[in-house]
Amino acid sequence: MELVGIARNPVPNGAVPGSFVARDGVKIRYALWPRTADKRLGTVCLFGGRGEFIEKYFETITDLRRRGFAVAMMDWRGQGGSDRLLRNPRKGHVEDFADYDNDLRQFMAEIVLPDCPAPFYGVAHSMGAHILLRSALTKVCWFDRIMLSAPMIDINPEMTKRPFLRAFIEALVLFGGGDFYVPGGRPESFELRLPEAAQHTSDPLRLDRVREILKTAPWLTLGSPTIGWLNAAARSIMHINSFGFASAIRVPILIVAAGNDTVVSTRIIEQFSSQVKTCRLLVIAGARHEILQERAEIRDQFWAAFDAYVPGSNRTMSESQIGL
C-alpha cells in the first residue's frame, strides 16, 4: 500500500510496503526497510501509538537503518493506512485489545519472521508499547529486547484509580454507546488541534511536519477515540496492572518515560518498572509525551539510551553515563 512522502519528510529509500488481511478480514498496512549501514544488527520492529501512522516515523526509521538495523512497521487496525473499523473513519475504535494482539502475532509470523533478519528488537510508543507489554507474557515472545517510549501503562487521569468512571464507561457500551466519541471528542487528529498538540511535543518544527503530512494525506487522519476504545483500554490497563503481571515478565525491557507527560501517567510507569525484574527506567526531564517527536536534545537522550541498551548499536556509552 502506498506510503506518502513530502519534501520535509520523504519516504526512506528501499521501502517495501504491503498489507495483510487479519483473520477477521481487516486489512493491515505495513512497510519494511533494509539497513543502510554496513553493520548487520538484526531488525527493529517499530510500533506507534494510538492514532499514529508509518509516515510519522520516517525520521526514526532512518535513524535505525543508519545504525545497522532493518526496520519493520505496521499501522494498527483502525488507524493510518489500515482499515478503519466504523462507518465514520475518523473515530478511533477497537472493541478489545486482543484484536491488536492477534494482528501483532500475524504480522510477526507472516511478514517479519520469514523476510527480516534476526535478532528482533521491539521499539514502541504509548499504546503500541502497551501492546508489546501484553505480548511479553505470551508463550512465544519474538523480541530479544524491548524498548518502550512513554508506555500507556495508565492514562492521565489514572484510569485504574477511578472505578466509578470505569463502571460508567462499561454501562455506556452495554447500552449501545460504544461507537460514540468520548466526551469532547472531535474528528480532527490531535496534531491539528492547538494547544492540545503542544502537550505531545515541545518541538514546533516536528509538529508542523506531521501537520503537513496530514494535510497532504487527510485519509491518514484519526480523531478522538470512542467510548468503545476507552472501555477496551480500561480493561487492558487493569490487566497489565493486575497482581503478578509485571513480576512475570522475563524479556529485557528499557522504558524511557517523559518527565512532563500529560497523556499517560509517568508515576504509574515508575511503579510498574520497579516490579519488572528485567526492566530499566530512564525518565527524561522536560520531555513531553512523544519523545521521538521531541526537540533534538531530548531525542539525543533517547538514542543514547538505545545505543547503550541494544547490543552492537553504534555507540558504546556505559549504562552509568545515561543513568541506567
C-alpha atoms as a printed R data frame, in Angstrom:
    type eleno elety resid chain resno       x       y      z
1   ATOM     1    CA   MET     A     1   0.000   0.000  0.000
2   ATOM     2    CA   GLU     A     2   1.196   3.486 -0.847
3   ATOM     3    CA   LEU     A     3   3.429   5.453  1.509
4   ATOM     4    CA   VAL     A     4   3.100   9.241  1.484
5   ATOM     5    CA   GLY     A     5   6.190  11.417  1.224
6   ATOM     6    CA   ILE     A     6   6.516  15.202  1.329
7   ATOM     7    CA   ALA     A     7   9.541  17.413  0.771
8   ATOM     8    CA   ARG     A     8  10.209  17.705  4.512
9   ATOM     9    CA   ASN     A     9   9.506  14.014  5.129
10  ATOM    10    CA   PRO     A    10  10.449  11.884  2.093
11  ATOM    11    CA   VAL     A    11   9.863   8.135  2.065
12  ATOM    12    CA   PRO     A    12  13.153   6.475  3.101
13  ATOM    13    CA   ASN     A    13  14.612   4.650  0.116
14  ATOM    14    CA   GLY     A    14  14.281   0.895 -0.203
15  ATOM    15    CA   ALA     A    15  10.767   0.758  1.270
16  ATOM    16    CA   VAL     A    16   8.752  -2.399  0.662
17  ATOM    17    CA   PRO     A    17   5.148  -1.507  1.515
18  ATOM    18    CA   GLY     A    18   2.377  -4.050  1.634
19  ATOM    19    CA   SER     A    19  -0.646  -5.309  3.504
20  ATOM    20    CA   PHE     A    20  -2.011  -8.472  5.026
21  ATOM    21    CA   VAL     A    21  -5.559  -9.461  5.863
22  ATOM    22    CA   ALA     A    22  -6.277 -10.226  9.501
23  ATOM    23    CA   ARG     A    23  -8.341 -13.262 10.390
24  ATOM    24    CA   ASP     A    24 -11.464 -11.140 10.756
25  ATOM    25    CA   GLY     A    25 -10.973  -9.546  7.326
26  ATOM    26    CA   VAL     A    26  -9.395  -6.237  8.397
27  ATOM    27    CA   LYS     A    27  -6.602  -5.135  6.061
28  ATOM    28    CA   ILE     A    28  -3.418  -4.095  7.872
29  ATOM    29    CA   ARG     A    29  -0.807  -1.868  6.198
30  ATOM    30    CA   TYR     A    30   2.899  -2.450  6.818
31  ATOM    31    CA   ALA     A    31   6.282  -1.450  5.395
32  ATOM    32    CA   LEU     A    32   9.756  -2.994  5.548
33  ATOM    33    CA   TRP     A    33  13.162  -1.371  5.087
34  ATOM    34    CA   PRO     A    34  16.649  -2.902  4.782
35  ATOM    35    CA   ARG     A    35  19.532  -1.468  6.786
36  ATOM    36    CA   THR     A    36  21.712   1.228  5.199
37  ATOM    37    CA   ALA     A    37  24.844   0.789  7.356
38  ATOM    38    CA   ASP     A    38  27.495  -1.896  6.828
39  ATOM    39    CA   LYS     A    39  26.670  -3.433 10.197
40  ATOM    40    CA   ARG     A    40  24.099  -6.224 10.304
41  ATOM    41    CA   LEU     A    41  22.408  -5.896 13.664
42  ATOM    42    CA   GLY     A    42  19.026  -7.500 13.019
43  ATOM    43    CA   THR     A    43  15.559  -5.953 12.750
44  ATOM    44    CA   VAL     A    44  13.778  -3.352 14.831
45  ATOM    45    CA   CYS     A    45  10.014  -3.830 14.814
46  ATOM    46    CA   LEU     A    46   8.636  -0.336 15.347
47  ATOM    47    CA   PHE     A    47   5.117   0.354 16.627
48  ATOM    48    CA   GLY     A    48   3.406   3.715 17.027
49  ATOM    49    CA   GLY     A    49   0.760   4.900 19.438
50  ATOM    50    CA   ARG     A    50  -2.969   5.496 19.112
51  ATOM    51    CA   GLY     A    51  -3.795   7.487 16.003
52  ATOM    52    CA   GLU     A    52  -0.263   7.348 14.579
53  ATOM    53    CA   PHE     A    53   0.887   6.103 11.188
54  ATOM    54    CA   ILE     A    54   4.024   4.853  9.462
55  ATOM    55    CA   GLU     A    55   4.860   8.182  7.804
56  ATOM    56    CA   LYS     A    56   5.179   9.904 11.164
57  ATOM    57    CA   TYR     A    57   8.203   7.702 11.932
58  ATOM    58    CA   PHE     A    58  10.274   8.189  8.767
59  ATOM    59    CA   GLU     A    59  12.922  10.125 10.719
60  ATOM    60    CA   THR     A    60  13.141   7.371 13.351
61  ATOM    61    CA   ILE     A    61  13.272   4.691 10.651
62  ATOM    62    CA   THR     A    62  16.226   6.490  9.041
63  ATOM    63    CA   ASP     A    63  17.982   6.741 12.430
64  ATOM    64    CA   LEU     A    64  17.597   2.994 12.972
65  ATOM    65    CA   ARG     A    65  18.770   1.999  9.489
66  ATOM    66    CA   ARG     A    66  21.906   4.115  9.827
67  ATOM    67    CA   ARG     A    67  22.724   2.139 12.960
68  ATOM    68    CA   GLY     A    68  22.623  -1.145 11.034
69  ATOM    69    CA   PHE     A    69  19.044  -2.286 11.633
70  ATOM    70    CA   ALA     A    70  16.405  -3.334  9.184
71  ATOM    71    CA   VAL     A    71  13.012  -1.907 10.162
72  ATOM    72    CA   ALA     A    72   9.518  -3.384 10.072
73  ATOM    73    CA   MET     A    73   6.467  -1.294 10.928
74  ATOM    74    CA   MET     A    74   2.712  -1.649 10.658
75  ATOM    75    CA   ASP     A    75  -0.303   0.576 11.210
76  ATOM    76    CA   TRP     A    76  -2.574  -0.704 13.963
77  ATOM    77    CA   ARG     A    77  -6.070  -1.624 12.841
78  ATOM    78    CA   GLY     A    78  -8.423   1.325 12.701
79  ATOM    79    CA   GLN     A    79  -5.735   3.927 12.008
80  ATOM    80    CA   GLY     A    80  -3.128   5.075  9.495
81  ATOM    81    CA   GLY     A    81  -3.385   3.171  6.224
82  ATOM    82    CA   SER     A    82  -5.043   0.125  7.790
83  ATOM    83    CA   ASP     A    83  -8.780  -0.460  7.512
84  ATOM    84    CA   ARG     A    84 -10.976   1.717  9.701
85  ATOM    85    CA   LEU     A    85 -13.474  -0.117 11.876
86  ATOM    86    CA   LEU     A    86 -16.506   2.200 11.839
87  ATOM    87    CA   ARG     A    87 -18.530   3.928  9.154
88  ATOM    88    CA   ASN     A    88 -17.013   7.212 10.288
89  ATOM    89    CA   PRO     A    89 -13.291   6.683  9.529
90  ATOM    90    CA   ARG     A    90 -12.230   9.489 11.886
91  ATOM    91    CA   LYS     A    91 -13.372   7.626 15.012
92  ATOM    92    CA   GLY     A    92 -10.584   5.776 16.813
93  ATOM    93    CA   HIS     A    93 -12.190   2.483 17.732
94  ATOM    94    CA   VAL     A    94 -11.472  -1.054 18.843
95  ATOM    95    CA   GLU     A    95 -13.644  -3.412 20.850
96  ATOM    96    CA   ASP     A    96 -10.932  -5.472 22.502
97  ATOM    97    CA   PHE     A    97  -7.150  -5.067 22.752
98  ATOM    98    CA   ALA     A    98  -6.927  -8.790 21.962
99  ATOM    99    CA   ASP     A    99  -7.554  -7.725 18.344
100 ATOM   100    CA   TYR     A   100  -4.277  -5.796 18.439
101 ATOM   101    CA   ASP     A   101  -2.570  -8.863 19.922
102 ATOM   102    CA   ASN     A   102  -3.812 -11.015 17.055
103 ATOM   103    CA   ASP     A   103  -2.652  -8.507 14.424
104 ATOM   104    CA   LEU     A   104   0.792  -8.307 16.038
105 ATOM   105    CA   ARG     A   105   1.054 -12.100 16.125
106 ATOM   106    CA   GLN     A   106   0.091 -12.367 12.448
107 ATOM   107    CA   PHE     A   107   2.460  -9.562 11.426
108 ATOM   108    CA   MET     A   108   5.373 -11.279 13.137
109 ATOM   109    CA   ALA     A   109   4.530 -14.761 11.841
110 ATOM   110    CA   GLU     A   110   3.680 -13.886  8.234
111 ATOM   111    CA   ILE     A   111   5.760 -10.788  7.473
112 ATOM   112    CA   VAL     A   112   8.679 -10.295  9.856
113 ATOM   113    CA   LEU     A   113   9.974 -13.776 10.703
114 ATOM   114    CA   PRO     A   114  10.079 -15.032  7.084
115 ATOM   115    CA   ASP     A   115  11.547 -11.896  5.488
116 ATOM   116    CA   CYS     A   116  13.557  -9.905  8.050
117 ATOM   117    CA   PRO     A   117  16.978 -10.651  9.556
118 ATOM   118    CA   ALA     A   118  17.272 -11.772 13.170
119 ATOM   119    CA   PRO     A   119  17.671 -10.901 16.004
120 ATOM   120    CA   PHE     A   120  14.481  -8.936 16.569
121 ATOM   121    CA   TYR     A   121  14.039  -5.922 18.838
122 ATOM   122    CA   GLY     A   122  10.741  -4.275 19.709
123 ATOM   123    CA   VAL     A   123  10.548  -0.466 19.909
124 ATOM   124    CA   ALA     A   124   7.151   1.043 20.615
125 ATOM   125    CA   HIS     A   125   5.418   4.193 21.782
126 ATOM   126    CA   SER     A   126   2.433   4.738 24.089
127 ATOM   127    CA   MET     A   127  -0.419   2.414 23.037
128 ATOM   128    CA   GLY     A   128   1.995   0.397 20.899
129 ATOM   129    CA   ALA     A   129   4.199  -0.006 23.970
130 ATOM   130    CA   HIS     A   130   1.169  -1.189 25.934
131 ATOM   131    CA   ILE     A   131   0.508  -3.872 23.311
132 ATOM   132    CA   LEU     A   132   4.141  -5.033 23.397
133 ATOM   133    CA   LEU     A   133   3.863  -5.392 27.170
134 ATOM   134    CA   ARG     A   134   0.840  -7.621 26.620
135 ATOM   135    CA   SER     A   135   2.942  -9.742 24.240
136 ATOM   136    CA   ALA     A   136   5.734 -10.125 26.795
137 ATOM   137    CA   LEU     A   137   3.761 -12.788 28.658
138 ATOM   138    CA   THR     A   138   2.732 -14.871 25.658
139 ATOM   139    CA   LYS     A   139   4.196 -18.348 25.177
140 ATOM   140    CA   VAL     A   140   6.450 -17.063 22.405
141 ATOM   141    CA   CYS     A   141   7.994 -13.599 22.700
142 ATOM   142    CA   TRP     A   142   9.729 -12.698 19.450
143 ATOM   143    CA   PHE     A   143  11.969  -9.939 20.785
144 ATOM   144    CA   ASP     A   144  15.423 -10.284 22.312
145 ATOM   145    CA   ARG     A   145  14.923  -6.882 23.926
146 ATOM   146    CA   ILE     A   146  12.120  -4.349 24.096
147 ATOM   147    CA   MET     A   147  12.411  -0.559 24.355
148 ATOM   148    CA   LEU     A   148   9.305   1.436 25.235
149 ATOM   149    CA   SER     A   149   8.691   5.157 24.854
150 ATOM   150    CA   ALA     A   150   6.144   6.661 27.281
151 ATOM   151    CA   PRO     A   151   4.183   3.402 27.557
152 ATOM   152    CA   MET     A   152   0.453   3.543 28.184
153 ATOM   153    CA   ILE     A   153   0.523   1.671 31.479
154 ATOM   154    CA   ASP     A   154  -2.161   4.019 32.747
155 ATOM   155    CA   ILE     A   155  -3.863   7.082 31.362
156 ATOM   156    CA   ASN     A   156  -3.880  10.540 32.919
157 ATOM   157    CA   PRO     A   157  -6.062  10.878 34.932
158 ATOM   158    CA   GLU     A   158  -5.167   7.409 36.171
159 ATOM   159    CA   MET     A   159  -7.853   5.005 34.970
160 ATOM   160    CA   THR     A   160  -7.066   2.266 37.466
161 ATOM   161    CA   LYS     A   161  -7.795   4.611 40.391
162 ATOM   162    CA   ARG     A   162 -11.292   5.591 39.211
163 ATOM   163    CA   PRO     A   163 -13.642   2.563 39.489
164 ATOM   164    CA   PHE     A   164 -16.808   4.659 39.120
165 ATOM   165    CA   LEU     A   165 -15.550   6.048 35.820
166 ATOM   166    CA   ARG     A   166 -14.802   2.530 34.567
167 ATOM   167    CA   ALA     A   167 -18.264   1.358 35.589
168 ATOM   168    CA   PHE     A   168 -19.854   4.316 33.780
169 ATOM   169    CA   ILE     A   169 -17.896   3.576 30.598
170 ATOM   170    CA   GLU     A   170 -18.885  -0.101 30.707
171 ATOM   171    CA   ALA     A   171 -22.537   0.888 31.126
172 ATOM   172    CA   LEU     A   172 -22.375   3.178 28.091
173 ATOM   173    CA   VAL     A   173 -21.002   0.341 25.981
174 ATOM   174    CA   LEU     A   174 -23.622  -2.074 27.312
175 ATOM   175    CA   PHE     A   175 -26.422   0.291 26.282
176 ATOM   176    CA   GLY     A   176 -25.093   0.815 22.759
177 ATOM   177    CA   GLY     A   177 -22.898   3.883 23.165
178 ATOM   178    CA   GLY     A   178 -19.599   2.255 22.289
179 ATOM   179    CA   ASP     A   179 -19.385   3.883 18.855
180 ATOM   180    CA   PHE     A   180 -19.777   7.419 20.212
181 ATOM   181    CA   TYR     A   181 -16.806   9.719 20.661
182 ATOM   182    CA   VAL     A   182 -15.535  10.136 24.205
183 ATOM   183    CA   PRO     A   183 -16.952  13.345 25.760
184 ATOM   184    CA   GLY     A   184 -15.410  16.303 23.966
185 ATOM   185    CA   GLY     A   185 -14.184  14.067 21.141
186 ATOM   186    CA   ARG     A   186 -13.616  15.556 17.709
187 ATOM   187    CA   PRO     A   187 -12.851  14.235 14.193
188 ATOM   188    CA   GLU     A   188  -9.522  16.093 13.834
189 ATOM   189    CA   SER     A   189  -6.206  14.493 14.776
190 ATOM   190    CA   PHE     A   190  -4.755  15.922 17.963
191 ATOM   191    CA   GLU     A   191  -1.803  17.250 15.920
192 ATOM   192    CA   LEU     A   192  -4.235  19.626 14.204
193 ATOM   193    CA   ARG     A   193  -5.707  20.878 17.478
194 ATOM   194    CA   LEU     A   194  -3.763  23.545 19.320
195 ATOM   195    CA   PRO     A   195  -2.927  23.810 22.180
196 ATOM   196    CA   GLU     A   196  -3.624  20.071 22.652
197 ATOM   197    CA   ALA     A   197  -0.834  19.180 20.227
198 ATOM   198    CA   ALA     A   198   1.674  21.064 22.402
199 ATOM   199    CA   GLN     A   199   1.024  18.544 25.184
200 ATOM   200    CA   HIS     A   200   2.664  15.896 22.990
201 ATOM   201    CA   THR     A   201   5.849  17.674 21.864
202 ATOM   202    CA   SER     A   202   7.674  20.915 22.522
203 ATOM   203    CA   ASP     A   203   9.240  20.876 19.033
204 ATOM   204    CA   PRO     A   204   7.186  23.136 16.724
205 ATOM   205    CA   LEU     A   205   9.107  22.060 13.618
206 ATOM   206    CA   ARG     A   206   8.425  18.339 14.024
207 ATOM   207    CA   LEU     A   207   4.820  19.055 14.953
208 ATOM   208    CA   ASP     A   208   4.418  21.213 11.858
209 ATOM   209    CA   ARG     A   209   5.899  18.408  9.753
210 ATOM   210    CA   VAL     A   210   3.248  15.976 10.978
211 ATOM   211    CA   ARG     A   211   0.529  18.548 10.333
212 ATOM   212    CA   GLU     A   212   1.783  18.940  6.766
213 ATOM   213    CA   ILE     A   213   1.659  15.166  6.228
214 ATOM   214    CA   LEU     A   214  -1.956  15.078  7.409
215 ATOM   215    CA   LYS     A   215  -2.917  17.984  5.167
216 ATOM   216    CA   THR     A   216  -1.274  16.213  2.216
217 ATOM   217    CA   ALA     A   217  -2.867  12.850  3.025
218 ATOM   218    CA   PRO     A   218  -6.038  13.563  5.044
219 ATOM   219    CA   TRP     A   219  -7.020   9.880  4.852
220 ATOM   220    CA   LEU     A   220  -4.323   9.232  7.480
221 ATOM   221    CA   THR     A   221  -6.184  11.427  9.958
222 ATOM   222    CA   LEU     A   222  -7.733   9.855 13.046
223 ATOM   223    CA   GLY     A   223  -9.748  11.843 15.539
224 ATOM   224    CA   SER     A   224 -10.623  11.180 19.141
225 ATOM   225    CA   PRO     A   225 -11.227   7.689 20.483
226 ATOM   226    CA   THR     A   226 -14.661   6.200 21.004
227 ATOM   227    CA   ILE     A   227 -16.254   5.098 24.248
228 ATOM   228    CA   GLY     A   228 -15.655   1.543 22.997
229 ATOM   229    CA   TRP     A   229 -11.923   2.136 22.598
230 ATOM   230    CA   LEU     A   230 -11.759   3.702 26.054
231 ATOM   231    CA   ASN     A   231 -13.586   0.723 27.537
232 ATOM   232    CA   ALA     A   232 -11.201  -1.708 25.844
233 ATOM   233    CA   ALA     A   233  -8.213   0.367 27.013
234 ATOM   234    CA   ALA     A   234  -9.515   0.429 30.591
235 ATOM   235    CA   ARG     A   235  -9.879  -3.363 30.647
236 ATOM   236    CA   SER     A   236  -6.383  -3.815 29.244
237 ATOM   237    CA   ILE     A   237  -4.905  -1.301 31.685
238 ATOM   238    CA   MET     A   238  -6.443  -3.264 34.541
239 ATOM   239    CA   HIS     A   239  -4.943  -6.439 33.064
240 ATOM   240    CA   ILE     A   240  -1.340  -5.240 32.844
241 ATOM   241    CA   ASN     A   241  -1.584  -3.616 36.277
242 ATOM   242    CA   SER     A   242  -3.006  -6.767 37.876
243 ATOM   243    CA   PHE     A   243  -1.081  -8.562 40.595
244 ATOM   244    CA   GLY     A   244   1.774 -10.662 39.231
245 ATOM   245    CA   PHE     A   245   1.757  -9.347 35.640
246 ATOM   246    CA   ALA     A   246   4.854  -7.142 35.885
247 ATOM   247    CA   SER     A   247   6.841  -9.584 38.012
248 ATOM   248    CA   ALA     A   248   6.211 -12.378 35.497
249 ATOM   249    CA   ILE     A   249   7.903 -10.534 32.597
250 ATOM   250    CA   ARG     A   250  11.254 -12.090 31.646
251 ATOM   251    CA   VAL     A   251  12.235 -10.340 28.403
252 ATOM   252    CA   PRO     A   252  14.688  -7.428 28.988
253 ATOM   253    CA   ILE     A   253  12.878  -4.084 28.801
254 ATOM   254    CA   LEU     A   254  14.095  -0.499 28.763
255 ATOM   255    CA   ILE     A   255  11.424   2.117 29.434
256 ATOM   256    CA   VAL     A   256  12.045   5.751 28.518
257 ATOM   257    CA   ALA     A   257   9.433   7.977 30.154
258 ATOM   258    CA   ALA     A   258   8.691  11.672 29.700
259 ATOM   259    CA   GLY     A   259   9.135  13.954 32.696
260 ATOM   260    CA   ASN     A   260   6.358  16.318 31.530
261 ATOM   261    CA   ASP     A   261   3.868  13.730 30.257
262 ATOM   262    CA   THR     A   262   0.206  14.764 30.498
263 ATOM   263    CA   VAL     A   263  -1.125  11.904 28.339
264 ATOM   264    CA   VAL     A   264  -0.003   8.829 30.283
265 ATOM   265    CA   SER     A   265   0.993   8.549 33.936
266 ATOM   266    CA   THR     A   266   4.752   8.682 34.487
267 ATOM   267    CA   ARG     A   267   4.188   7.939 38.164
268 ATOM   268    CA   ILE     A   268   2.495   4.641 37.303
269 ATOM   269    CA   ILE     A   269   5.268   3.878 34.788
270 ATOM   270    CA   GLU     A   270   7.797   4.248 37.601
271 ATOM   271    CA   GLN     A   271   5.786   1.961 39.879
272 ATOM   272    CA   PHE     A   272   5.337  -0.643 37.149
273 ATOM   273    CA   SER     A   273   9.007  -0.673 36.116
274 ATOM   274    CA   SER     A   274  10.087  -1.256 39.716
275 ATOM   275    CA   GLN     A   275   8.138  -4.531 39.680
276 ATOM   276    CA   VAL     A   276   9.728  -5.881 36.472
277 ATOM   277    CA   LYS     A   277  12.935  -7.712 37.342
278 ATOM   278    CA   THR     A   278  14.336  -7.271 33.828
279 ATOM   279    CA   CYS     A   279  13.394  -3.595 33.424
280 ATOM   280    CA   ARG     A   280  15.490  -0.427 33.405
281 ATOM   281    CA   LEU     A   281  13.921   3.022 33.504
282 ATOM   282    CA   LEU     A   282  15.055   6.391 32.209
283 ATOM   283    CA   VAL     A   283  12.897   9.479 32.807
284 ATOM   284    CA   ILE     A   284  13.869  12.374 30.544
285 ATOM   285    CA   ALA     A   285  13.359  15.671 32.350
286 ATOM   286    CA   GLY     A   286  11.424  18.210 30.312
287 ATOM   287    CA   ALA     A   287  10.225  15.704 27.714
288 ATOM   288    CA   ARG     A   288   6.579  15.648 26.685
289 ATOM   289    CA   HIS     A   289   4.663  12.540 25.667
290 ATOM   290    CA   GLU     A   290   6.018  11.952 22.149
291 ATOM   291    CA   ILE     A   291   9.701  11.559 22.929
292 ATOM   292    CA   LEU     A   292  10.654  10.595 19.362
293 ATOM   293    CA   GLN     A   293   8.903  13.716 18.032
294 ATOM   294    CA   GLU     A   294  10.634  15.970 20.551
295 ATOM   295    CA   ARG     A   295  13.408  18.513 20.043
296 ATOM   296    CA   ALA     A   296  16.944  17.267 19.335
297 ATOM   297    CA   GLU     A   297  18.337  17.456 22.879
298 ATOM   298    CA   ILE     A   298  15.556  15.140 24.107
299 ATOM   299    CA   ARG     A   299  15.739  12.740 21.165
300 ATOM   300    CA   ASP     A   300  19.505  12.542 21.687
301 ATOM   301    CA   GLN     A   301  18.923  11.219 25.205
302 ATOM   302    CA   PHE     A   302  16.571   8.583 23.840
303 ATOM   303    CA   TRP     A   303  19.143   7.473 21.270
304 ATOM   304    CA   ALA     A   304  21.949   7.444 23.821
305 ATOM   305    CA   ALA     A   305  19.834   5.081 25.918
306 ATOM   306    CA   PHE     A   306  19.039   2.950 22.871
307 ATOM   307    CA   ASP     A   307  22.696   2.705 21.834
308 ATOM   308    CA   ALA     A   308  23.762   1.704 25.328
309 ATOM   309    CA   TYR     A   309  20.997  -0.890 25.592
310 ATOM   310    CA   VAL     A   310  20.872  -2.688 22.244
311 ATOM   311    CA   PRO     A   311  23.862  -4.960 21.525
312 ATOM   312    CA   GLY     A   312  26.057  -3.788 18.653
313 ATOM   313    CA   SER     A   313  24.484  -0.370 18.206
314 ATOM   314    CA   ASN     A   314  26.836   2.358 17.039
315 ATOM   315    CA   ARG     A   315  27.719   3.848 20.405
316 ATOM   316    CA   THR     A   316  29.308   2.292 23.452
317 ATOM   317    CA   MET     A   317  28.150   4.584 26.255
318 ATOM   318    CA   SER     A   318  28.118   2.878 29.611
319 ATOM   319    CA   GLU     A   319  24.881   2.485 31.491
320 ATOM   320    CA   SER     A   320  26.145   4.798 34.207
321 ATOM   321    CA   GLN     A   321  26.532   7.569 31.645
322 ATOM   322    CA   ILE     A   322  22.804   7.545 30.889
323 ATOM   323    CA   GLY     A   323  21.680   6.878 34.431
324 ATOM   324    CA   LEU     A   324  20.535   3.289 33.958
